[in-house]
Amino acid sequence: MRSWDPNLVTWGLALGMVISFAGGFFLGKSEAFLKRLLSAFLLILACASGIGMLFSTGVVGGCRSNAPDLRIAEYEDARAFVLGAYLSELRPGGKILVITGHLPENKDFKESQLNSFKKGLSAETAVAAVELLEMKKHKKGWIVLADSSNAKRFDELIGMHPECEIIVSFVGLPYKPRNMDYWNSGSSSDRIFAVLDGYIRPLGGLIKEGKISAAVSPMPYWTYDPLLPDDPVERFKQRYILITPDDAEEAASRFHGLLSFD
């Protein structure tokens, strides 16, 4: 199922509102009953288009339900599978360092996604090492990196595995990601860095510069499909986008606010 294009939806509604309002205003001057009736209909349609614009721009409501997403695990596994397949094509036979995380009470955090990631890899590409970072629960219920999982800690984990040509973070990057020494190290130009999950807005510059080769983001606008596709690639297409250096600017233009290039 194709996702909404927020720009087309908004412009379409705006155009419909202007035309409906102009038509309603013009016909409202007529004394003929049918024209006045049509005028009232067009003015109602203009109001409906205006309300639709509020929803399409996110001013009111949103594109997602507040109800629990009972299928989120299947979609997250598909996300991991697709990234694994993409990295296998990008660097066939590469050794991978996966940086994932765990809550203090749950050492198996993201274990299912790791297994799905491995399923997406080609036969010659393999996960050579897995390192854990400490996570914590945000006061709003989100799971985020703990204070100890900072730029220095990321650099330490990467430095422990010089044999790994591909580095994948399952938990995003630390606050102020450019503080990581890794980006300025000589080895970064020969390695692939990818981000599976986490807040990617501040990563726009790193992606555009090619320092991050791939990052997965939830699609800001997606349509719920009651039928869960068996194919993980089709599941991925319903809810996520894969951003690369080649299309970072296009993605930022299509989805306003998705990436910052500061």
C-alpha positions in Angstrom: 0.0 0.0 0.0 1.4 3.4 -1.0 1.9 6.0 1.7 0.4 9.5 1.7 2.5 12.3 0.2 1.8 15.1 2.7 2.7 17.8 0.3 0.3 16.7 -2.4 -2.5 16.1 0.1 -2.1 19.6 1.6 -1.9 21.4 -1.7 -4.8 19.5 -3.1 -6.9 20.4 -0.1 -5.8 24.0 -0.3 -6.7 24.2 -3.9 -10.1 22.6 -3.3 -10.8 25.1 -0.4 -10.0 28.1 -2.6 -12.0 26.9 -5.6 -15.0 25.9 -3.4 -15.0 29.2 -1.5 -14.7 31.3 -4.6 -17.5 29.3 -6.3 -19.7 29.5 -3.3 -19.2 33.2 -2.9 -19.9 33.9 -6.5 -23.0 31.8 -6.7 -24.3 33.2 -3.4 -25.0 36.5 -5.1 -27.6 34.9 -7.4 -31.3 35.0 -6.6 -31.9 31.5 -8.2 -32.7 28.9 -5.6 -30.5 26.1 -7.2 -27.5 28.4 -7.4 -27.9 29.5 -3.8 -28.2 25.8 -2.8 -25.0 25.0 -4.8 -23.4 28.0 -3.1 -24.1 26.6 0.3 -22.7 23.2 -0.7 -19.5 24.7 -2.0 -19.0 26.8 1.2 -19.5 23.6 3.3 -17.0 21.8 1.1 -14.5 24.7 1.5 -14.8 24.4 5.3 -14.3 20.6 5.1 -11.2 21.1 3.0 -9.9 23.6 5.6 -10.4 21.1 8.4 -8.7 18.4 6.2 -5.7 20.7 5.9 -5.4 21.0 9.7 -5.2 17.2 9.9 -2.9 16.7 6.9 -0.4 19.2 8.3 -0.5 17.7 11.8 -2.0 20.8 13.5 -5.0 18.7 14.6 -5.0 15.0 15.3 -2.3 12.9 13.6 -1.7 10.0 11.3 -1.4 7.4 13.9 -3.8 6.0 16.4 -3.2 6.3 20.1 -4.3 2.7 20.5 -1.6 0.1 21.2 0.0 -1.1 17.9 -0.3 -4.9 18.3 1.8 -5.6 15.2 4.7 -3.2 15.9 7.0 -6.1 16.6 6.5 -7.6 13.1 7.1 -4.2 11.5 10.2 -3.6 13.5 11.5 -7.0 12.5 10.9 -6.2 8.9 12.8 -3.0 9.3 15.8 -4.9 10.6 15.6 -7.5 7.8 15.5 -4.8 5.1 18.5 -3.0 6.5 20.5 -6.2 6.7 19.7 -7.0 3.1 20.7 -3.5 2.0 24.1 -3.6 3.9 24.8 -7.0 2.4 24.5 -5.5 -1.1 26.6 -2.4 -0.1 29.5 -4.4 1.4 29.2 -8.1 0.5 31.2 -10.3 2.8 31.6 -7.6 5.4 32.0 -8.2 9.1 29.4 -6.4 11.2 29.5 -4.8 14.6 26.0 -4.3 16.0 25.6 -1.8 18.8 22.3 -2.5 20.6 21.0 -1.8 24.0 19.2 -3.1 27.0 17.2 -1.9 29.9 18.6 -2.8 33.4 15.7 -5.2 33.8 15.7 -6.7 30.3 19.0 -8.1 28.9 17.2 -9.4 25.8 16.1 -5.9 24.6 15.9 -5.9 20.7 16.9 -9.6 20.5 14.1 -10.2 18.0 15.3 -7.4 15.7 18.8 -8.7 15.9 17.7 -12.2 14.7 15.6 -10.6 11.9 18.7 -8.5 10.9 20.8 -11.6 10.6 18.1 -13.2 8.4 18.4 -10.3 6.0 22.1 -10.8 5.5 23.6 -12.6 2.6 25.4 -15.9 3.3 28.9 -14.3 3.1 28.0 -11.3 5.4 27.9 -11.9 9.1 27.5 -10.3 12.5 31.0 -10.6 14.1 30.3 -8.8 17.3 27.4 -7.4 19.4 27.9 -4.7 22.0 25.4 -3.5 24.5 24.7 0.0 25.7 22.6 0.9 28.7 19.2 2.3 28.0 16.6 4.0 30.3 13.0 4.9 30.3 12.2 8.5 29.6 9.6 10.2 31.8 7.2 10.2 28.8 7.6 6.4 28.4 10.1 6.4 25.6 13.2 4.2 25.8 16.3 6.3 25.2 20.1 6.0 25.7 21.2 6.3 29.3 23.5 9.1 30.2 26.5 6.8 30.3 25.9 5.8 26.6 27.5 8.9 25.3 29.8 9.8 22.4 32.9 8.6 24.3 31.2 5.2 25.0 30.3 4.8 21.3 33.9 5.5 20.3 35.1 2.9 22.8 32.9 0.2 21.5 33.8 0.9 17.9 37.5 1.0 18.7 37.3 -2.5 20.3 36.4 -4.0 16.9 38.7 -2.7 14.1 38.0 -5.9 12.1 34.4 -4.9 11.5 33.8 -3.1 8.3 30.2 -2.3 9.0 28.9 -0.7 12.1 25.1 -0.7 12.8 23.5 1.1 15.7 20.1 -0.4 16.8 19.7 2.4 19.3 20.4 5.6 17.4 23.3 7.9 18.3 24.1 10.0 21.3 23.2 13.6 21.9 25.4 15.8 19.7 26.5 12.9 17.5 29.3 14.9 15.9 31.1 14.8 19.2 32.1 11.2 18.3 35.7 11.0 17.4 34.9 8.2 15.0 33.8 10.6 12.2 37.2 12.2 12.0 39.2 9.0 12.3 41.0 7.6 9.3 39.1 4.3 9.5 35.7 5.9 9.1 36.2 6.5 5.4 36.7 2.7 4.8 33.8 1.6 7.0 30.0 1.7 6.6 27.9 3.1 9.4 24.2 2.6 9.5 21.4 3.5 12.0 18.4 1.2 12.4 16.5 3.1 15.2 16.5 6.2 17.2 16.0 10.0 16.6 17.5 10.7 13.2 16.6 14.4 12.7 20.1 15.6 13.8 21.8 13.1 11.5 20.9 14.8 8.2 24.3 16.3 7.8 26.2 13.1 8.6 24.0 11.2 6.1 24.4 13.8 3.3 28.2 13.8 3.8 28.2 10.0 3.4 29.5 9.4 7.0 26.3 7.5 7.6 25.5 5.2 4.7 22.0 4.3 5.7 19.4 5.2 8.3 15.9 3.9 8.7 13.1 6.2 9.8 9.4 5.6 10.5 7.4 7.2 7.7 5.8 10.3 9.0 2.7 9.5 7.1 1.5 6.0 6.6 -1.8 4.2 5.9 -2.9 1.4 8.2 -3.4 -1.9 6.5 -5.4 -4.6 8.3 -3.7 -7.2 6.2 -0.1 -7.9 7.4 2.0 -8.8 4.4 4.1 -11.9 4.6 7.0 -10.4 2.7 9.1 -8.3 5.1 10.0 -5.9 2.3 6.4 -5.1 1.7 5.9 -4.7 5.4 8.8 -2.3 5.5 7.4 -0.2 2.6 4.1 0.4 4.6 5.8 2.2 7.5 9.4 3.0 7.0 11.9 4.7 4.6 15.5 3.9 4.1 17.5 7.1 3.8 20.9 7.2 2.1 23.4 9.9 1.1 21.9 9.9 -2.4 18.3 10.7 -1.3 18.7 12.5 2.0 17.8 15.9 0.6 14.8 14.5 -1.3 13.5 12.8 1.9 13.9 16.0 3.8 12.0 17.9 1.2 9.2 15.3 1.0 8.8 15.0 4.7 9.2 18.4 6.3 11.2 18.3 9.6 12.5 14.7 9.1 16.1 15.7 8.8 18.2 18.7 9.8 21.4 19.5 7.9 22.9 21.9 10.5 
